[in-house]
Amino acid sequence: MPARDIRVIGDPVLAQRCAEIGTIDDGVRALVDDLLDSVRLPGRAGVAAPQIGVGVRAFSYNVDGAVGYVLNPRVVEVRGDPVPTGEGCLSVPGLWHDALRHPYARVEGVDLDGEPVVLEGEGLFAQMLQHETDHLDGMLYLRRLAPEDRKTAMREVRERIWLA
């Protein structure tokens, strides 16, 4: 399947808390295929279901050669004080700012067989885990910016053509 179009800031699906996936059916399997196809494009570390217009708790990832997905993920552990990390988002194209992220994160969820999945890591992988689970809670990375950086970022958002 081809990669799906990415929804951008202003789309209501990006601002809503996503629903848990109950039954794993053919629709969920097709969603995972779409998420994996969408994350395999160059420059993509993660794609959350709402970014392709589906309001359920699932995301795919592609970090340092590791490609996969998780359903119903939840952050169960973070370690270390949040530090500024250079971050961008497919749903806020062209912007790059320092979001505050913990240096370690652990996420638990399930796979398409309902089996437990544990994803954990440091650095970019930890950043991706936090970024993608934020999407599932209806939050874009802009809310993780220091106040002055957020003010600058929101001004940039208002100036972007893709909002029109």
C-alpha positions in Angstrom: 0.0 0.0 0.0 1.2 3.5 -0.6 2.1 5.9 2.3 -0.9 7.9 3.5 -1.1 11.7 3.5 -0.1 13.3 6.8 -2.6 15.5 8.5 -1.2 18.9 9.6 -1.8 21.2 12.6 -5.4 22.5 12.6 -6.9 19.2 11.7 -9.2 18.2 14.5 -8.0 14.5 14.6 -4.6 15.8 15.9 -6.2 17.5 18.9 -8.2 14.6 20.2 -7.3 11.8 22.6 -7.4 8.6 20.6 -9.5 5.6 21.4 -8.1 2.3 22.6 -8.2 -0.4 20.0 -10.5 -3.2 21.2 -10.9 -5.9 18.7 -7.9 -6.5 16.4 -9.6 -7.1 13.0 -8.8 -6.6 9.3 -9.3 -2.9 9.7 -6.6 -2.7 12.4 -4.3 -4.9 10.3 -4.8 -2.6 7.3 -4.0 0.4 9.6 -0.8 -1.1 10.7 0.2 -1.8 7.1 -0.5 1.9 6.3 1.5 3.1 9.3 4.4 1.0 8.4 4.3 2.1 4.7 4.0 5.7 5.9 7.0 5.6 8.3 9.4 3.9 5.8 9.7 7.1 3.8 13.1 8.9 4.3 13.3 11.2 7.3 10.5 9.7 9.3 11.2 8.4 12.8 7.5 7.8 13.7 3.9 8.1 12.4 1.0 8.0 14.7 -2.5 6.9 13.6 -4.1 10.4 14.0 -1.4 11.7 11.6 -3.0 9.7 8.9 -6.5 10.6 10.0 -7.4 7.6 12.3 -8.2 8.4 15.9 -7.0 5.2 17.5 -4.0 4.4 19.8 -1.3 3.1 17.4 2.0 4.2 16.0 4.8 3.0 13.8 8.5 3.8 14.1 11.7 3.8 12.1 14.7 4.6 14.2 18.3 3.5 13.5 17.2 0.6 11.3 14.5 -0.6 13.8 11.1 -0.5 12.1 7.9 -1.6 13.9 4.6 -0.6 15.4 2.7 -0.8 18.7 -1.0 -0.8 19.5 -2.5 0.8 22.6 0.9 2.1 23.8 1.3 3.8 27.1 4.4 5.3 28.6 5.1 3.4 31.8 8.4 4.8 32.7 10.6 7.8 32.0 14.0 8.6 33.5 16.1 11.7 33.8 15.2 15.3 33.9 13.6 16.6 30.7 16.2 18.1 28.4 15.8 20.2 25.2 16.0 18.0 22.1 15.9 19.3 18.6 12.5 18.1 17.3 10.3 18.5 14.3 7.0 16.9 13.3 5.4 15.8 10.0 2.2 17.5 11.2 4.0 20.8 11.7 6.1 20.8 8.5 9.2 22.9 8.3 9.5 23.8 11.9 12.3 22.6 14.2 12.5 23.5 17.9 13.9 22.2 21.2 11.2 20.2 22.9 11.7 19.0 26.5 12.0 15.2 26.6 13.2 12.7 29.1 16.4 11.0 28.0 14.9 7.5 28.7 11.4 6.2 28.0 9.6 2.8 28.2 6.3 2.1 26.4 4.1 -1.0 26.7 1.4 -2.1 24.3 0.4 -5.0 22.2 1.0 -6.3 18.7 -1.5 -7.6 16.1 -1.7 -11.0 17.9 -2.6 -9.3 21.2 0.9 -10.2 22.6 2.7 -7.7 24.8 5.2 -5.3 23.2 7.8 -3.4 25.2 9.7 -0.6 23.6 12.4 1.2 25.5 15.4 3.3 24.8 17.4 6.4 25.2 18.2 9.4 23.0 16.3 9.5 19.7 14.3 6.3 20.4 13.1 7.7 23.8 12.3 11.0 22.1 10.2 9.2 19.4 8.4 7.1 22.0 7.3 10.3 23.9 6.5 12.2 20.7 4.3 9.5 19.2 2.4 8.8 22.5 1.8 12.5 22.8 0.1 12.4 19.4 -2.2 9.7 20.8 -3.2 12.1 23.6 -4.0 14.9 21.2 -0.8 16.8 21.8 1.7 18.2 19.3 5.3 18.7 20.3 4.8 22.4 20.4 3.3 22.1 23.8 6.6 20.6 25.1 8.5 23.8 24.2 9.8 26.3 26.7 7.4 29.3 26.9 9.4 31.7 24.7 10.2 29.0 22.1 6.5 28.1 22.0 5.6 31.7 21.4 8.0 31.8 18.5 6.8 28.5 17.1 3.2 29.5 17.3 4.0 32.7 15.4 5.7 30.6 12.7 2.6 28.3 12.6 0.3 31.3 11.9 2.6 32.4 9.1 2.7 29.1 7.3 0.7 28.7 4.1 -0.3 25.1 4.8 -2.7 26.3 7.5 -4.8 28.2 4.9 
